[in-house]
Amino acid sequence: MIELTALQTRQLRLRAQRLLRPGVTLDEAPAAVLSTIGGVQAQDFLAGMLSLRARSAGLTAAQVELARLEAHTVAWTWCQRGTLHMVSAADARWLIPLLGPELIAGDRRRLFELGWDEHSAQVGLRLLYESLQERGELARSQIVRLLQKNNLPYEGQAPVHLLFRAALEGRLLRGRRLGREEVYVPFEPWLGELQPLPRPDALARLAERYLTAYAPAAPVDLTRWSGLKIGEARLAFQLISNQLVEVKAANQPAWMLKSQLAWLGETLDINPVVRLLPRFDTYLLGYANRDLTIDQQYAPHIFVGGIIKPALLIDGRVCGTWSLEKRKQRLEMRVEAFEALDDALTLSIEAEMADIERYLGERPAIY
């Protein structure tokens, strides 16, 4: 069995996540980036956009929005773990039928607590879908009025949980951003028909795509990332066992795709790999255990009350936090390292800051 050190494990994961890309040419189209890494969490829209920036070269936020709103090759919707993600449109068509039913079942009790029963939920879903088909898009305030007009639950979180169900049934997704208000559009006219796969085929595809972006990893990591139960995650790995090789990653059992073994022979750049990752970045969400990523003494600085703060990543280790604010038409960024950094690292951080400015450009709508 191949034994990997902690450093090798991090390097392989950086490579899989497009955060370390030695000597290869990658497709920089937004949908291709998302497909390679399995999507990015986008509960915080700007954070999702910045996750794409960290994994691309030359891509801009404006290009991502064009792909999402005009080409419709990028979807912003509830997906993995029942959280808002940006995924490629092609992936949304099979991922939602795979993950949606269990996530809907898990939310049913909360839906009923908010005043919905199965009959009223079906009525609400039908009204919502018919109105979307007629108008093309609906702002959340319009949805609230629609529910209120029809004597359906409309207060507090009641509309959100109906929208959550509608999204995971493949009826709608997030559309354009209208200030602080959410706007929804019908799924099929934007992204095409759902493409459900037989469950074993979908699980096998999910395991392969997950390992493409996160290896070395184990079924428990797939569970954390996707929201699958551990039994199905283990089955997913078994379904592609002929493509896998077991390794010992930092003394823990893990698996890689056989096609990734060639990475072990690559000559890596000796310069430190520095990335500024946004809030809720997928690199910090994709594994059940984060000991390889951050020293426990610093974890409280990153994981704060259910929030994963922006992270300064050096060679796959979280070494500080950073912040981004827009003041008087200019970006202000501040990095706070956990320990003193040498001059070379400071220059790399400054280069990352400059690239964030380039990526965002002068589009105040992002903020």
N, C-alpha and C positions, 0 to 999 in steps of 0.2 A: 504494500500500500504506500502511495506517495504521502510523505509527511511534509506539511507546509508550516513554515514559521508564521508568527503573527504578522510580520512585515510582508511576507509573500501573500498571505491571505488578503491583507488590505490592498496590496498592489493589484491582485487579480480582481477584487471587487471594484476598485477604481477603474480598471480597464473595462470591465463589463458595464459599468455605469456611464461610460463615455467621459469620465473625469480624468482618465489617463489614456492617451491615444497615441502610442508610439508607432510612428512610421506607417500609418494607415490613412486612407482617404475614405471619409464617411459621407453619406448623403446628409446634407444639411437642411433639406426641406422639413418644415415643422412636423408634418405627419410621420416622416421617416424617423426623426429623432424620438418622437413619442412611441412609435412602434418598437424601436430598438430597446427602450428602457421600460416599456410596459405602461407608460403614462406617468403623470406627476400629480400629486395632490394639489388641489386648487381651491380649497375652502377660502383661502386668501388669494384673490385673483392675481395680484402683483407677485406674490410668492411663487405661484405656479409659473408665471411668465419668467421669473428669474431662475427657476429650476431648469428651464429650457436653455437659458443663456449660458449656464455653467456647463452645459453638455454639448455646446455647438461652437462653431467658429465663423463669425461673420453674419449669423442670423440676427434679425432685429425683432423687437416687440411688434412693430408695425407689420412685418411679414407674417408673424404668428396670427395677428388679428385678421389679416386678409385671408389666410388659410381657413380660419374659423368662420368668418362672417360672409365671405364671398365664394371661395372655392369649396367650402364645407368639407374639407378634408380633416378638420380637427373638431372634436366634440368636447363641450364643457358640460358635464353631467354627473349625477351620482353613480358611482361604480364601486371599485374596490373598497371593502370595509364599510360600505354604505356612506362614504364621504365623497364630496365633490372632487372630481378629477378632470384633468384634460387628458384625453386619449385620442388616438387616431380614429377617424370615422370608421375605417375598416374594422378596427378592434371593437369599437362600441357595438357593432352589429352582432357580434357573437359573444362578447363578454357579458352584456346585459342579460341575455337569456340564460347564461350560465349562472351568474351570481345573483340575479334579481330575485328569484323565487324565495330563496332562503332569507335574504335581507328583508323582503316584504313580510315574511312570516315572523321574523324577529321584531318587526316594528308594529305588528298587529295590536298587541296589547296597548301600546302607547296611543295608537290611532283611536282605539275604542275609549281610552281614558279621556281623550279630547272631544268626545261626543259623537264619533262616527260608529255606526254598525255596518255590517256588510252591505245591507241594502242601500243605506244613504251614501256609502262610499262609492258604490257602483253608479248611483245617480250623479254624484259629484264628478266622477271620472268621465261619464258620458257627456255631461254639460261642458266640462272643461275641454274635452277633445273636440266636440262640435264647434265650440266657440273659437278654438285655435284654428280649425280648418276653415272657418268662415273669415276670420280676421287676419290670420297669418302670424300674429304674435299677441301676447297678452302680458301686460305689466302686472306685478303682484297686486297692486291696488285695484286693478280691474277684476282680478280673480276674486279678491275679497268681496267686491260688490256683487259679483256673479253669485257667489255662495250665499251672501246675505239675502239677495233678491229671491232666492229659491229656498229660503228657510233651512239652509244647511249650516253646519258649524263653520264659523268664519273668524272667530276671535282668537287672539294669541297665536299659538303654534299650530292650530287646527289646519289652516291652509297649507303650511309647510309640509306637514306629514302626508297630506293628500298629494301634493306635488312630488314628494319623495316616492310615493307609490307609483304615481303616473310615470315618472322617469324610469323606474326600475321595471315597469311593464313595457317600456319602449314606446311610450306615447308622446313624450316631450323631452326637451333639453333646454339649457340656458342659451339665450340668444344674445342680442346686442346689450350693451351696458348703458343704462339711461340714468346718469348721475348715480345716486345711491340705490335706485330702485332696480329690482330684478325683473328681467323680461324673459318670457318663455316662448318657444317656438315648437311647432309639431315635429316629431322625430322623422317620420318617413319622408316628407317633402325635402327635408334638409339633408338627411344622411342615407336615405334609401331604406329598403325593407330590412327588418331584422333577419339574421341568418343563423338561427339556432342550429347547433350541432348535436348529434347523439352525445349524451353526457360523457361516456368514456373518451370520445374523440375530443370533446371540449376540455376535459381535465388533462388529457395528454398534451394538448396544445398549450394550455395554461402553464403546466410544469416546464415545458420546453422554453416558453417565452420568459418565464420567471428566471430560470437558470441562465438564460442568455444575458439577463441584465443584473443578476445578483450572485452568481456563483463565485466562490464555493458557498453552498447553503444546504439546509436540511428541510425536511417537510414542515417542521415547526416554524421555520422562517416563512415558508409559503403561506402557512396559516395566518401568521401575523400580517403579512402584506395583503393577502387577498380577502380574508374573512371566511375562507373555507374552514370547515371543521377538520380536526387533525386526521381523522380517518380518511376523509376524501383527499387530503393533502398527501398522505402516505400512498394511497391508491394512485394518485396522479404521478408520483415518482415511479411507482412500479410499472405503470403503463408505458413509460419510456426507458425502462431499465437497460434496454439494449443500446441506448445512446449515452449512458452515464458511466462515470468512473467514480468510485468511492475514494475519498482522500481523508487524511486527518488534518484538519485546519486548526492550527493553534491548539492541538490536543483534543479537538472535538470532531466527531464524525460529520462529514459533509460530502456533498456530491457536486461534480462538475459535468458539463457536456464533454464528451470525448474530443469534440472539435475545438475545445478551449485549451486542451493540453499543449498545443503549439505555443500558447502564450508564455508557458514556463521557459521556453528557449529564447524568448525575445530579449534583446539587450535594452534595458530600460535606461532612460535619461537619469543621470545621477543627480540632477538638480531637483530640489524639493518641488513637489506638486502642490501648489497653493490654489485653493478655490474659496470664494465667498459664497456659501450656500444660504438660501433664504429660509424663512420660517417654514416649518413642516416639510423640510426637504426629504425626498424619497430615499436618499442615502441613509437617513436616520430612522426611516419608517419601515425599512425592508427586512429587518432581522429581529428575532425574538430576544436576542441578547446583544447589548451594546458595549460590552466590556472591551472589545477590540477597537472601538471607535472613540471612547472617551474615558479618562480616568474618573473613578468614582468620586474623588474629591471635587471635581469640577462639574459633575453631572447636574447639581442643583442650579448652576448658572445657565444651563441650556434647557432643561426640562422643568418648567415652572408652571405649576397649577394646570396641567393639561395642555400647555403651550410648548411647542418646540421652537426655541428662539433661533434667529439667524446665527450661523456658525462659521467661524474661520477654520477651514480644514487644511491641514498640512500633512502630506503623505498619508492621508486617510484617517488622521487623528484630529479630533476637535481640540483646537488650541486657543480658542477665544470666541468672543461674540462680536457682532457688528450691527450697526443701525443705518437706516437710510431715511432721510426726510427731504421734502422739497420745500425750500424757502425762497420766496421772491424770485421765482423762475430759475432757480439753480438747485442742484442736488447737493445735499450735505450728507457725507458718510463718515462714520466714526467706527474704528476698530479698537477693541479692548482685548488684548492678548492676556491669557492667564499667566504667562511668564514672559520675561524679556526676550525679544527677537533680535537676530543679527541683521545687519544692513541688507544682505541679499534677500532675506525674507521680506523686509520692509518694502524693497523695490518690487517684489512680486505682488505684494498686497496692493501697492499703488497701481500696478498694471491691471489688476482685477477691478479696482475702483474705476479706472478709466474705461474698461470694457463695459462695465455696467452703464456708465453714462452713454457710451456709444450705442449700446443695445436699446436703451430706453428712448434715446433721442429727445426731441421736443414734443412729446405727446402727453400733455397734462391729464388727458382722460384716463391714463393708466393709474393715476393716484386716487 
